[in-house]
Amino acid sequence: MRILILDDQAGLADTLALNLRVAGHSAIGFTRPAEVLAALQEGDVLVTDYDMPEMTGLELARRAYAQGWRGSLLLMSGIAPPWRSE
């Protein structure tokens, strides 16, 4: 399984990719949506942050599918949901 990881925080993308490689997967971390769109055909799974400055993870997924990519998608976010009181 080839996993592409996108997060605007390089440390998070790299750490997740490293942990997945240790677990036996092929994983690459990215920090820019354009880089992921250029490498899509190399990936079976796209793991992306939802809230990023250049484009949202959902917009990235829409563009990926519009380019013909048919892999699996996992959207993640570090934003607290509005119903969660702190």
Summary of the structure (lengths in Angstrom):
residues: 86
radius of gyration: 12.9
end to end distance: 38.0
largest distance: 41.6
contacts: 243
relative contact order: 0.21
helix: 38%
strand: 23%
